[in-house]
Amino acid sequence: MTIDLALIKEILAKEANKEFLTLYEKDVLAGWKLNQVDQAQAIEALIGQMEQQQAVMGTIIPPGMPGVTELSQISSHMGDIISGRFIAPSSAATSTEPTAAGFTGTAMSGEGETFGSDTYHIVGVSAGTLQFGLSASDGKAYAGAGAVILDTSGLTVQADETSPFVTFKDEAGDTVATIFQDGAGNLQIELADNTKALAINKGNVFINHATDTGGNLSFYENNVKKAHLGWGADTGSINIENFEGGNVYLIVKGAAASERAILLYDRTADVARFRVRNNGGFEILECATDPDYIDNYAIIYHLDTGAVKLRVKQGATETEITLHVQGTDTALGTLGTKNPPIDADKVIYRDSTASDALVTSTWTQVKAFLKTYFDGVYGGGSSDGWTATAVQPTRTAADDPTYTLSFASVDYTGLMQEGSPVKWTQDSIVRYGWVSAAPAFSTNTTMTVLTCCNNASTDYDVLDTGTYPITGFAYGLPKQPGIGMPINIAFWTVEVTDTTQRTKASPVQNTIYYSDFGSINITKPIGEFITTLSLLVWGSTPSGTASGGEAYLSTSSSSISDNEWGIMGLVQAPTGTVSIGSSAIHQAVLTGAKATHYVIYKTPYTGLSYLYSYNNYKKLAIRMRSAYL
């Protein structure tokens, strides 16, 4: 190695290179303290020492020989290099610090380089971002810019929906299969060649569902679910479903019949109890602890003739019967007939609570069952003429003596009609009435009930069902009330009477008078009523003049609604002063809705002195009696 002492002198003479002198002090002069005055002398002394060293080294490396520029020129074995870091920045790096944003390259450090909260001892970095790392303390490996992590938790691979987690390739570099997550969050294994299969050659396959609601193995075609094999956690069963409505085949192959069997195990005892096999016929065999031991069995044969036979062996007894084939039922038409059946006869049906096993019941049992059912729907009859309803009504409107009742969610229009007697209990009192308007149904059955008409007692009113719920509601046949129904005519009659003389002086011909005669009226409830009108009408006129008066029952207080309801007292041209009157009773049936009827008066003549209603001589009476009695 050649030292250019002249060049060293020139460098050391410059103020900018004092740092070199200071470093050299530490290594060679072992703590000398220099000051500004001694600096030049010290430099001269150092140069002298270096000249002596060069003379010595010149004996080792002759002048003209090249110097050492690489470690490999000295030895191929570096020995132990202890402490420090090995940093290899790339040509694009702007920093030599591995964790700096400007560093790109690799580094190795005994103390490690920290990225985030993790420390790695061998790292690869791009622009300050860790691309791969290996930790010497716990063996954690970090790769793929964080997409792949290998640590004590296992191997973690992160990818979005557009990138596979794992890709398998063959020796030519072609993709064989990928593992990825689809848009629905499902993990899928996709083979590049759909003619190939995913095989598990050894070991077991477990399908587990964390919520214990069941795990399924589903089969798809072009991402459409076609079938699945599932576990029914609620029933403890294995379910095989074909969503296309096709068949489900379970194929068992074997050279011998004993090799083509499906064993059904008792999971509590872990032994085969039955086996199903094809041995010239479809067999269901009972197994002992040795599956080859057959004690009891059932075999179903399907013959070429279309007949199906069942052979059953129970111990030493073997029985064979021919089963019915659908579409070949000709024997039932040849059975004998019996009419009527008696209570001891039997009907056959399947017991849904016992795996649809065939069972029988007598007609006595069937009739009792049907009576219980229909009594619950329509109410049960009794010997007192009343039939109870299963549903109790509520009151929805009140207009004494009529009330509207509603039966929730049932149709009773076939049970009761207008004129049907009814009874019920409220506030511990049994009450009675009549259906006065035909029942109607729309979600609920509604009907109008007529109660006591004479207002003598409130014991027959329909009370507010919110306070007094109805119980024991029952109905009877029209015109045939059951036991306990009051049949007193007065009880079901609406009546208005008047005993005061009413007078109109100088009445005008054909003018209707109502308020002048006491404003007498009556209100007909809903329903059918036989109605009567009784009164004495009187007219007074001068000599030689026709005289008379008329009275009507009308739905209007200012006009005549029906001439049929007229009561008249008339006389033609008498001599002298004449008073003429008439007392009559008129009767007719009024039906329909609630309506008010008015007693009105008029005279068809002119010149009357007075028009009278002599109610003090003959009581005016309007009576409306229910026609349902």
Backbone torsions as a table, in degrees:
resi	resn	phi	psi	omega
1	MET	NA	129.6	-178.2
2	THR	-101.7	132.2	178.7
3	ILE	-109.6	124.0	178.3
4	ASP	-88.3	92.4	-175.4
5	LEU	-67.0	-30.4	179.6
6	ALA	-64.7	-39.7	-179.9
7	LEU	-68.1	-37.7	179.7
8	ILE	-64.1	-41.2	178.8
9	LYS	-60.4	-42.8	-179.0
10	GLU	-64.1	-39.7	-178.7
11	ILE	-69.3	-43.6	-176.6
12	LEU	-69.6	-21.4	179.6
13	ALA	-73.5	-14.7	-177.3
14	LYS	-90.4	142.3	-178.4
15	GLU	-63.6	-27.5	-175.5
16	ALA	-71.6	-7.5	-175.7
17	ASN	-115.8	25.3	176.2
18	LYS	-62.8	-29.9	-179.8
19	GLU	-61.6	-38.6	177.5
20	PHE	-61.2	-43.2	178.5
21	LEU	-61.1	-43.3	-179.8
22	THR	-61.8	-43.0	177.5
23	LEU	-64.1	-40.4	-178.9
24	TYR	-66.7	-34.2	176.6
25	GLU	-55.9	-47.6	-175.3
26	LYS	-62.5	-37.0	-174.2
27	ASP	-89.8	-30.6	-172.7
28	VAL	-111.9	-47.0	-173.5
29	LEU	-87.1	-7.3	172.4
30	ALA	52.2	55.9	169.4
31	GLY	96.6	12.5	174.6
32	TRP	-56.2	149.3	175.6
33	LYS	-114.2	117.9	-176.4
34	LEU	-103.3	149.6	170.6
35	ASN	-124.7	175.2	-173.6
36	GLN	-62.6	-33.8	-177.0
37	VAL	-71.8	-40.2	-174.7
38	ASP	-84.3	-3.5	-171.0
39	GLN	-59.9	-46.6	-176.8
40	ALA	-63.0	-43.1	-179.7
41	GLN	-64.8	-39.4	179.2
42	ALA	-63.9	-39.6	179.6
43	ILE	-62.8	-43.0	179.7
44	GLU	-61.5	-40.6	180.0
45	ALA	-65.2	-40.5	-179.8
46	LEU	-65.4	-41.0	180.0
47	ILE	-64.1	-37.0	178.8
48	GLY	-62.8	-44.2	179.2
49	GLN	-62.5	-39.7	-179.2
50	MET	-67.7	-33.7	176.9
51	GLU	-64.4	-40.6	178.2
52	GLN	-63.9	-42.4	178.8
53	GLN	-63.9	-35.1	179.9
54	GLN	-67.5	-37.1	179.3
55	ALA	-62.5	-40.8	179.3
56	VAL	-66.1	-46.6	-178.1
57	MET	-66.7	-26.4	177.9
58	GLY	-62.8	-24.1	177.0
59	THR	-75.4	-20.0	-179.1
60	ILE	-91.3	-44.8	-180.0
61	ILE	-116.0	104.8	-177.6
62	PRO	-60.2	151.6	177.0
63	PRO	-59.8	142.5	179.9
64	GLY	95.0	-14.4	178.0
65	MET	-80.9	147.1	179.8
66	PRO	-69.9	153.5	178.2
67	GLY	-84.6	172.4	179.4
68	VAL	-85.9	120.8	-179.7
69	THR	-114.2	-15.6	-179.2
70	GLU	-136.2	149.3	179.2
71	LEU	-62.9	-32.7	-178.5
72	SER	-65.2	-15.5	177.4
73	GLN	-76.4	-18.1	178.7
74	ILE	-94.8	-48.7	-177.1
75	SER	-159.5	148.9	174.5
76	SER	-86.3	-3.6	179.3
77	HIS	-117.7	114.3	-175.3
78	MET	-81.9	-15.7	-176.5
79	GLY	74.9	-155.3	-179.7
80	ASP	-91.4	126.0	173.7
81	ILE	-111.2	113.9	-171.4
82	ILE	-112.6	139.1	176.9
83	SER	74.3	169.3	178.6
84	GLY	86.7	-179.6	178.7
85	ARG	-125.5	149.6	171.5
86	PHE	-106.8	114.5	-176.4
87	ILE	-121.8	125.2	-179.8
88	ALA	-123.0	87.8	179.0
89	PRO	-75.9	152.3	175.1
90	SER	-81.1	170.0	179.9
91	SER	-65.2	-20.3	-179.1
92	ALA	-87.7	-5.3	-176.3
93	ALA	-70.6	142.2	175.4
94	THR	-110.8	1.2	177.6
95	SER	-144.5	151.1	177.7
96	THR	-101.0	3.4	178.3
97	GLU	-90.9	118.9	-172.4
98	PRO	-57.9	-30.2	-176.6
99	THR	-92.3	-1.2	-179.1
100	ALA	-77.4	153.9	-178.4
101	ALA	-65.5	-24.3	-178.4
102	GLY	-90.0	3.5	-177.0
103	PHE	-92.1	133.4	170.7
104	THR	-135.6	125.1	-178.4
105	GLY	152.8	-155.9	179.3
106	THR	-125.1	160.2	179.1
107	ALA	-153.8	151.5	176.4
108	MET	-135.0	130.5	-174.5
109	SER	-143.2	138.6	176.9
110	GLY	-70.4	-36.6	178.8
111	GLU	-81.0	-25.0	177.8
112	GLY	95.7	157.7	176.7
113	GLU	-111.7	133.7	-174.4
114	THR	-99.6	125.7	174.8
115	PHE	-123.8	117.5	-174.8
116	GLY	66.0	-124.8	179.0
117	SER	-105.0	4.9	-177.0
118	ASP	-112.0	145.6	179.4
119	THR	-113.5	130.0	-179.7
120	TYR	-123.8	145.0	-176.6
121	HIS	-99.1	-21.4	171.4
122	ILE	-128.7	125.3	-174.8
123	VAL	-136.1	155.1	168.4
124	GLY	-125.0	127.7	-169.8
125	VAL	-128.9	142.0	173.6
126	SER	-128.3	114.4	179.3
127	ALA	52.0	42.5	176.2
128	GLY	82.7	-3.6	-179.4
129	THR	-102.5	127.1	-179.0
130	LEU	-65.6	125.8	178.1
131	GLN	-103.5	-38.6	170.9
132	PHE	-147.5	153.5	-180.0
133	GLY	-156.8	149.2	178.8
134	LEU	-133.0	124.1	-179.4
135	SER	-96.8	128.4	178.7
136	ALA	-81.2	-17.5	-176.2
137	SER	-79.7	-38.0	-178.4
138	ASP	-131.0	1.9	176.0
139	GLY	79.4	8.1	-178.9
140	LYS	-67.2	132.2	178.0
141	ALA	-114.6	136.5	-176.6
142	TYR	-126.7	124.3	-176.7
143	ALA	-146.2	169.1	177.6
144	GLY	60.8	37.8	-179.6
145	ALA	54.9	32.9	177.8
146	GLY	98.0	-5.0	179.9
147	ALA	-72.9	-23.5	-179.7
148	VAL	-125.7	125.2	177.7
149	ILE	-132.3	128.9	176.2
150	LEU	-118.8	114.9	179.6
151	ASP	-147.8	-163.3	-176.8
152	THR	-66.8	-17.3	176.9
153	SER	-82.6	-7.5	-178.9
154	GLY	112.0	-161.1	-179.6
155	LEU	-96.9	123.3	178.5
156	THR	-113.5	126.6	177.9
157	VAL	-121.8	124.3	-179.7
158	GLN	-112.5	136.4	177.6
159	ALA	-158.2	155.2	175.8
160	ASP	-86.6	-176.7	-174.8
161	GLU	-67.5	-17.3	-177.7
162	THR	-92.5	-7.6	-177.2
163	SER	-122.5	139.7	178.3
164	PRO	-75.7	152.6	173.5
165	PHE	-72.0	-46.7	-178.0
166	VAL	-136.0	136.2	176.0
167	THR	-121.6	129.3	177.6
168	PHE	-104.8	130.4	179.6
169	LYS	-126.5	154.8	177.3
170	ASP	-88.4	-175.8	-175.3
171	GLU	-64.9	-20.9	178.8
172	ALA	-86.4	-2.6	-179.0
173	GLY	88.1	7.0	179.4
174	ASP	-86.1	142.0	-179.3
175	THR	-69.0	129.9	178.1
176	VAL	-99.3	-43.3	-178.6
177	ALA	-159.8	160.0	176.7
178	THR	-136.7	151.5	172.1
179	ILE	-115.3	124.4	-174.9
180	PHE	-150.4	170.2	176.4
181	GLN	-108.6	128.3	-179.8
182	ASP	-84.7	179.9	-176.7
183	GLY	-64.0	-21.1	179.9
184	ALA	-89.3	2.0	-179.5
185	GLY	87.5	8.2	179.4
186	ASN	-87.0	144.1	175.2
187	LEU	-89.3	124.8	-175.7
188	GLN	-123.4	147.1	170.9
189	ILE	-113.0	119.1	-175.1
190	GLU	-118.8	125.2	177.2
191	LEU	-89.0	136.7	179.5
192	ALA	-66.7	-32.7	179.2
193	ASP	-107.5	110.7	-174.6
194	ASN	-74.1	-0.1	174.8
195	THR	-88.8	-7.2	-179.8
196	LYS	-93.6	170.4	-175.9
197	ALA	-128.1	153.1	171.7
198	LEU	-94.8	114.0	-172.8
199	ALA	-114.4	138.6	170.8
200	ILE	-116.1	103.5	-168.5
201	ASN	-84.0	-26.5	-177.8
202	LYS	-139.6	157.1	177.3
203	GLY	85.1	-174.8	-175.9
204	ASN	-107.2	157.8	175.2
205	VAL	-116.2	125.2	-179.0
206	PHE	-111.8	132.3	171.6
207	ILE	-117.2	115.5	-173.7
208	ASN	-123.4	144.9	176.7
209	HIS	-124.2	123.7	-170.7
210	ALA	-64.0	-30.4	-176.2
211	THR	-89.8	1.7	177.8
212	ASP	61.3	27.4	176.3
213	THR	-97.1	-2.3	177.4
214	GLY	123.0	143.6	175.6
215	GLY	-118.3	143.3	-175.8
216	ASN	-124.4	146.8	167.8
217	LEU	-109.7	107.3	-171.8
218	SER	-102.0	151.0	-179.8
219	PHE	-119.2	126.2	-175.9
220	TYR	-119.2	152.5	171.0
221	GLU	-133.0	117.1	-176.2
222	ASN	52.4	45.3	177.2
223	ASN	66.7	16.1	175.9
224	VAL	-111.6	126.6	-177.5
225	LYS	-69.7	125.9	-177.8
226	LYS	-109.4	-34.9	-177.7
227	ALA	-161.0	163.9	171.5
228	HIS	-154.3	156.2	173.9
229	LEU	-110.9	115.2	-172.1
230	GLY	-131.9	162.1	176.7
231	TRP	-105.0	121.8	177.1
232	GLY	-91.1	100.4	-175.9
233	ALA	-65.4	-31.5	-177.1
234	ASP	-72.9	-30.1	-178.3
235	THR	-108.1	-9.4	-178.0
236	GLY	67.5	34.4	-175.4
237	SER	-127.0	161.4	174.4
238	ILE	-99.9	127.4	-176.7
239	ASN	-113.1	131.6	173.6
240	ILE	-115.3	120.2	-176.1
241	GLU	-124.7	135.7	174.4
242	ASN	-111.4	109.6	-174.5
243	PHE	-77.8	-7.3	178.6
244	GLU	-92.2	-0.6	179.1
245	GLY	79.0	8.8	-179.8
246	GLY	-87.0	-167.4	-177.7
247	ASN	-82.7	159.6	171.3
248	VAL	-117.1	116.8	-176.5
249	TYR	-104.2	134.8	171.8
250	LEU	-119.2	105.8	-172.4
251	ILE	-103.1	124.1	177.1
252	VAL	-122.2	120.5	-178.0
253	LYS	-111.1	147.7	177.5
254	GLY	-177.3	153.0	-177.4
255	ALA	-70.2	-37.7	-178.2
256	ALA	-110.5	160.5	-179.4
257	ALA	-60.8	-35.8	-179.3
258	SER	-67.2	-19.9	179.8
259	GLU	-91.1	-3.9	-178.6
260	ARG	-112.3	43.2	-176.0
261	ALA	-115.8	149.3	172.2
262	ILE	-109.6	119.9	-178.0
263	LEU	-91.0	133.5	176.7
264	LEU	-106.3	117.5	-172.0
265	TYR	-99.1	148.5	168.1
266	ASP	-87.7	109.3	-172.8
267	ARG	-69.4	-19.8	179.0
268	THR	-76.6	-33.3	-179.3
269	ALA	-104.2	-11.2	179.6
270	ASP	58.2	39.2	175.7
271	VAL	-131.9	151.5	179.2
272	ALA	-71.9	127.4	179.1
273	ARG	-101.9	-38.0	-179.7
274	PHE	-137.9	158.6	170.5
275	ARG	-140.3	146.0	179.9
276	VAL	-113.6	128.3	-179.0
277	ARG	-149.6	164.6	176.8
278	ASN	-109.6	109.5	-178.3
279	ASN	-133.2	59.4	-174.2
280	GLY	83.8	-6.5	177.9
281	GLY	-167.9	167.0	-179.6
282	PHE	-85.9	118.4	-173.2
283	GLU	-114.9	138.7	168.4
284	ILE	-118.1	110.1	-171.1
285	LEU	-112.9	140.1	174.9
286	GLU	-87.9	133.0	-177.6
287	CYS	-109.4	146.5	168.6
288	ALA	-91.4	-160.4	177.5
289	THR	-63.8	-28.1	173.5
290	ASP	-97.0	112.4	-175.9
291	PRO	-58.1	-21.3	-179.0
292	ASP	-80.9	-11.7	-178.9
293	TYR	-86.4	120.9	-177.8
294	ILE	-114.2	121.6	176.7
295	ASP	-111.2	-54.1	179.7
296	ASN	-120.2	142.2	180.0
297	TYR	-157.7	167.1	173.1
298	ALA	-136.5	131.2	-179.8
299	ILE	-122.0	130.8	177.3
300	ILE	-108.4	123.0	179.4
301	TYR	-109.7	137.2	171.5
302	HIS	-113.7	110.8	-175.1
303	LEU	-87.2	161.7	179.3
304	ASP	-62.9	-24.2	179.8
305	THR	-73.1	-8.7	-178.0
306	GLY	98.2	-10.3	179.8
307	ALA	-75.5	150.5	175.9
308	VAL	-121.5	128.4	-179.3
309	LYS	-119.8	147.4	177.5
310	LEU	-120.1	120.7	177.0
311	ARG	-109.0	124.0	-177.2
312	VAL	-120.4	130.4	177.4
313	LYS	-118.8	123.3	178.3
314	GLN	-125.4	102.0	-174.4
315	GLY	65.7	-124.9	-179.5
316	ALA	-89.8	-5.5	-176.6
317	THR	-97.6	128.6	179.3
318	GLU	-123.3	130.1	-177.1
319	THR	-128.9	143.0	178.1
320	GLU	-129.2	131.7	179.4
321	ILE	-131.3	154.5	176.4
322	THR	-94.9	128.5	-177.6
323	LEU	-91.0	154.7	178.7
324	HIS	-74.3	135.7	176.9
325	VAL	-107.1	128.9	-178.6
326	GLN	-57.1	136.0	-179.8
327	GLY	90.0	-5.2	179.6
328	THR	-115.2	21.7	-174.7
329	ASP	-79.3	89.2	175.8
330	THR	-112.1	-17.6	-175.0
331	ALA	-74.2	-29.7	-176.3
332	LEU	-64.0	-32.2	179.8
333	GLY	-68.9	-16.3	-179.2
334	THR	-96.5	2.3	179.8
335	LEU	-68.6	153.3	175.9
336	GLY	-70.5	159.3	-178.9
337	THR	-112.0	155.4	177.4
338	LYS	-144.2	123.0	-179.1
339	ASN	-144.9	122.1	0.2
340	PRO	-89.3	164.5	173.5
341	PRO	-71.4	156.3	176.5
342	ILE	-107.8	168.4	-173.7
343	ASP	-61.4	-27.7	-177.5
344	ALA	-81.1	-14.7	177.8
345	ASP	-63.6	160.5	-174.0
346	LYS	-120.7	150.1	169.9
347	VAL	-115.8	152.3	-177.3
348	ILE	-114.6	141.4	178.7
349	TYR	-160.4	175.3	-178.6
350	ARG	-100.9	137.8	-179.4
351	ASP	-87.4	107.0	-177.3
352	SER	-68.3	-18.5	179.9
353	THR	-90.6	-1.4	-178.9
354	ALA	-134.2	52.4	176.7
355	SER	56.0	36.8	177.2
356	ASP	59.2	33.8	175.9
357	ALA	-68.3	146.9	179.1
358	LEU	-73.2	132.0	179.3
359	VAL	-140.1	169.3	178.7
360	THR	-130.5	157.2	172.6
361	SER	-140.6	151.3	177.3
362	THR	-80.4	163.0	177.1
363	TRP	-64.6	-28.7	174.7
364	THR	-59.5	-43.8	179.5
365	GLN	-68.3	-39.7	-180.0
366	VAL	-64.5	-44.7	-179.1
367	LYS	-64.4	-39.6	178.8
368	ALA	-63.9	-39.7	178.6
369	PHE	-63.8	-45.7	-178.2
370	LEU	-66.5	-37.2	178.1
371	LYS	-62.7	-44.0	179.2
372	THR	-60.4	-41.1	-179.1
373	TYR	-65.8	-51.3	-175.5
374	PHE	-70.9	-29.6	174.3
375	ASP	-62.9	-35.7	178.5
376	GLY	-69.5	-28.9	-179.3
377	VAL	-86.6	-48.6	-172.9
378	TYR	-108.4	-4.8	-177.3
379	GLY	89.1	148.8	-177.0
380	GLY	-93.1	141.9	177.5
381	GLY	-78.8	168.7	178.5
382	SER	-146.2	173.9	-176.8
383	SER	-83.3	-3.8	-177.5
384	ASP	-95.3	9.1	178.0
385	GLY	90.2	-1.1	179.7
386	TRP	-110.4	142.5	175.9
387	THR	-119.2	120.3	-176.7
388	ALA	-77.3	148.1	173.4
389	THR	-95.0	149.3	179.3
390	ALA	-73.7	-30.4	-178.5
391	VAL	-107.2	133.9	178.4
392	GLN	-91.4	138.3	-175.8
393	PRO	-82.5	167.0	170.7
394	THR	-121.9	151.7	178.6
395	ARG	-83.6	127.6	-179.9
396	THR	-112.7	-15.1	177.3
397	ALA	-156.6	150.7	-179.6
398	ALA	-136.0	128.2	175.1
399	ASP	-148.9	74.2	-172.4
400	ASP	-45.8	128.3	13.8
401	PRO	-96.3	17.6	178.4
402	THR	-113.1	148.7	-177.1
403	TYR	-141.3	149.4	177.4
404	THR	-103.5	128.3	179.2
405	LEU	-114.8	151.5	179.6
406	SER	-132.6	130.7	176.0
407	PHE	-106.5	114.4	-171.0
408	ALA	-71.1	128.2	167.3
409	SER	62.5	23.3	176.1
410	VAL	-134.5	154.5	178.1
411	ASP	-108.6	106.5	-179.5
412	TYR	-107.5	15.8	-178.3
413	THR	-66.4	-20.9	178.1
414	GLY	-89.4	-3.5	-177.9
415	LEU	-101.0	-37.1	-175.4
416	MET	-127.2	155.7	178.4
417	GLN	-143.1	174.0	175.3
418	GLU	-59.7	130.3	-177.3
419	GLY	98.9	-7.6	178.4
420	SER	-72.5	130.2	175.0
421	PRO	-73.9	145.9	179.2
422	VAL	-136.2	158.1	173.9
423	LYS	-145.6	158.3	179.8
424	TRP	-160.9	169.7	179.4
425	THR	-121.5	130.4	174.1
426	GLN	-143.1	139.0	178.4
427	ASP	51.5	40.5	176.7
428	SER	66.5	14.6	179.2
429	ILE	-117.4	130.6	174.2
430	VAL	-79.7	126.1	-174.6
431	ARG	-120.3	156.4	-175.5
432	TYR	-132.3	156.5	177.9
433	GLY	-169.0	-175.0	179.5
434	TRP	-127.8	145.1	170.5
435	VAL	-74.2	112.1	-173.6
436	SER	-103.1	-1.3	173.0
437	ALA	-145.0	137.5	-174.9
438	ALA	-54.6	132.0	178.4
439	PRO	-59.4	146.9	178.0
440	ALA	-128.8	149.1	-178.2
441	PHE	-126.6	130.0	168.4
442	SER	-159.4	95.9	-170.9
443	THR	73.1	-52.6	175.6
444	ASN	-121.5	159.8	173.1
445	THR	-95.0	126.8	177.7
446	THR	-117.9	145.5	179.2
447	MET	-152.6	157.6	176.9
448	THR	-104.9	133.8	-177.8
449	VAL	-117.0	130.0	174.6
450	LEU	-93.9	127.5	178.2
451	THR	-109.5	-167.0	-176.7
452	CYS	-51.8	128.7	-173.1
453	CYS	-93.4	-16.1	-171.0
454	ASN	-91.9	2.3	177.5
455	ASN	57.3	16.7	-179.4
456	ALA	-74.0	-24.9	-176.6
457	SER	-149.5	144.8	175.6
458	THR	-92.7	5.6	-177.3
459	ASP	-67.9	-12.1	-178.8
460	TYR	-109.5	1.4	176.6
461	ASP	-68.7	153.2	172.0
462	VAL	-88.9	111.8	-177.0
463	LEU	-78.3	167.9	176.7
464	ASP	-60.5	117.5	-175.8
465	THR	-73.7	-13.4	173.2
466	GLY	-68.3	-31.5	178.0
467	THR	-95.4	-39.1	-178.4
468	TYR	-125.5	89.5	-179.5
469	PRO	-60.7	145.1	177.5
470	ILE	-80.2	136.5	173.5
471	THR	-131.1	159.6	173.7
472	GLY	62.0	31.7	179.8
473	PHE	-67.1	133.6	-178.7
474	ALA	-147.3	160.6	-179.6
475	TYR	-133.6	158.8	177.1
476	GLY	-125.5	-174.1	179.6
477	LEU	-83.0	144.7	177.3
478	PRO	-55.6	139.5	-179.2
479	LYS	66.4	0.9	-178.9
480	GLN	-132.9	68.7	-179.2
481	PRO	-63.5	148.8	-180.0
482	GLY	-76.2	178.8	-177.3
483	ILE	-60.8	134.4	178.0
484	GLY	100.5	-15.6	-178.6
485	MET	-71.2	124.9	178.2
486	PRO	-69.8	130.2	-177.9
487	ILE	-116.4	13.2	175.1
488	ASN	-63.0	125.7	-176.0
489	ILE	-58.8	-41.2	-177.9
490	ALA	-61.4	-27.4	-178.0
491	PHE	-65.9	-30.5	-175.1
492	TRP	-112.1	27.4	-178.1
493	THR	-119.7	133.1	172.1
494	VAL	-96.9	129.5	-173.6
495	GLU	-138.9	139.4	172.8
496	VAL	-130.7	131.6	180.0
497	THR	-130.6	160.9	177.5
498	ASP	-149.7	133.5	-178.8
499	THR	-120.4	20.3	-179.3
500	THR	-104.0	135.0	176.5
501	GLN	-68.2	132.4	179.2
502	ARG	-116.5	133.6	-174.0
503	THR	-134.6	139.3	172.2
504	LYS	-127.2	114.4	179.7
505	ALA	-80.8	142.4	177.8
506	SER	48.9	54.9	-179.9
507	PRO	-64.7	146.1	179.7
508	VAL	-89.8	139.4	-177.7
509	GLN	-54.9	130.6	173.6
510	ASN	62.1	16.4	174.7
511	THR	-88.7	132.8	-178.9
512	ILE	-82.5	128.9	178.2
513	TYR	-118.2	130.7	179.6
514	TYR	-127.4	-60.0	-176.4
515	SER	-67.2	-26.8	178.8
516	ASP	-67.7	-17.3	-178.2
517	PHE	-112.6	28.9	169.9
518	GLY	93.7	2.7	178.7
519	SER	50.4	52.4	-177.4
520	ILE	-87.0	129.0	179.0
521	ASN	-149.0	167.6	179.1
522	ILE	-143.0	143.8	179.4
523	THR	-106.5	123.1	178.0
524	LYS	-87.7	125.1	176.3
525	PRO	-69.2	172.5	174.9
526	ILE	-64.2	135.3	177.8
527	GLY	128.4	-167.7	-176.3
528	GLU	-107.8	127.7	-175.7
529	PHE	-136.6	136.9	171.4
530	ILE	-85.4	117.0	-169.0
531	THR	-114.5	138.1	177.1
532	THR	-129.8	147.2	175.8
533	LEU	-128.1	127.7	-179.0
534	SER	-134.3	127.8	178.5
535	LEU	-164.8	171.3	176.9
536	LEU	-120.3	111.8	179.0
537	VAL	-102.9	143.7	-169.0
538	TRP	-143.8	138.6	176.7
539	GLY	-127.9	142.9	180.0
540	SER	-122.9	130.1	-175.2
541	THR	-141.5	156.6	176.0
542	PRO	-67.9	170.7	-177.2
543	SER	-63.2	141.3	174.7
544	GLY	79.1	11.7	-178.5
545	THR	-122.1	138.1	176.0
546	ALA	-62.0	147.5	-175.4
547	SER	-142.5	153.0	175.1
548	GLY	162.4	164.9	178.1
549	GLY	-138.1	161.8	-178.7
550	GLU	-135.6	147.1	175.4
551	ALA	-133.7	144.4	-177.2
552	TYR	-137.7	154.8	169.0
553	LEU	-106.2	115.6	-170.7
554	SER	-133.3	154.2	175.6
555	THR	-82.0	0.5	177.0
556	SER	-127.5	144.1	178.9
557	SER	-88.4	0.6	-177.5
558	SER	-128.4	3.0	178.8
559	SER	-155.2	165.3	-179.8
560	ILE	-91.9	118.0	-178.9
561	SER	-86.5	-24.6	-177.8
562	ASP	-153.3	114.4	-179.7
563	ASN	-64.1	-19.8	-178.8
564	GLU	-61.5	-24.8	-175.8
565	TRP	-91.0	24.4	-178.8
566	GLY	-91.6	141.3	171.9
567	ILE	-121.6	121.4	-170.9
568	MET	-124.7	147.4	171.5
569	GLY	-132.4	107.3	-171.0
570	LEU	-131.2	151.2	172.5
571	VAL	-148.8	142.2	-176.5
572	GLN	-99.7	125.7	170.5
573	ALA	38.8	62.1	178.0
574	PRO	-75.8	165.8	177.5
575	THR	-97.0	127.7	-179.3
576	GLY	87.2	177.8	178.9
577	THR	-71.0	129.6	-173.8
578	VAL	-125.8	137.9	168.2
579	SER	-119.4	129.3	-176.2
580	ILE	-131.7	140.4	-179.7
581	GLY	-144.4	168.0	-179.8
582	SER	-146.2	135.7	175.0
583	SER	-117.2	125.3	-175.4
584	ALA	-146.7	161.6	175.5
585	ILE	-125.3	128.3	177.0
586	HIS	-118.3	140.5	-177.0
587	GLN	-134.6	137.2	175.8
588	ALA	-158.3	167.3	179.7
589	VAL	-101.3	123.6	175.9
590	LEU	-108.3	134.9	-177.6
591	THR	-126.9	177.5	170.8
592	GLY	93.6	-150.1	-171.3
593	ALA	-74.9	170.3	175.6
594	LYS	-62.5	136.6	-178.5
595	ALA	-155.1	147.8	176.2
596	THR	-96.8	134.0	179.5
597	HIS	-116.9	136.8	-173.4
598	TYR	-114.5	144.8	173.2
599	VAL	-93.5	115.1	-177.4
600	ILE	-121.2	158.4	-174.8
601	TYR	-132.1	154.9	171.0
602	LYS	-164.9	168.7	172.3
603	THR	-126.2	140.5	178.6
604	PRO	-86.0	2.2	-173.6
605	TYR	-116.3	164.3	174.5
606	THR	-103.8	160.3	172.4
607	GLY	81.4	10.5	177.5
608	LEU	-68.5	141.2	175.2
609	SER	-79.5	-44.2	-177.7
610	TYR	-145.8	151.2	170.9
611	LEU	-123.2	122.2	-173.1
612	TYR	-115.6	152.7	162.0
613	SER	-124.4	99.1	-173.5
614	TYR	-82.0	69.2	-179.5
615	ASN	-71.7	-16.6	177.4
616	ASN	-78.3	-23.6	174.3
617	TYR	-84.9	-45.9	178.4
618	LYS	-130.8	119.4	-175.2
619	LYS	-59.9	128.6	171.6
620	LEU	-73.3	132.0	-178.6
621	ALA	-142.6	131.8	170.9
622	ILE	-119.7	122.0	-178.9
623	ARG	-127.1	133.9	176.0
624	MET	-123.9	108.4	-178.0
625	ARG	-104.5	134.2	-179.6
626	SER	-58.0	132.7	-179.7
627	ALA	-84.2	2.2	-176.6
628	TYR	-82.6	-12.0	-179.8
629	LEU	-68.5	NA	NA
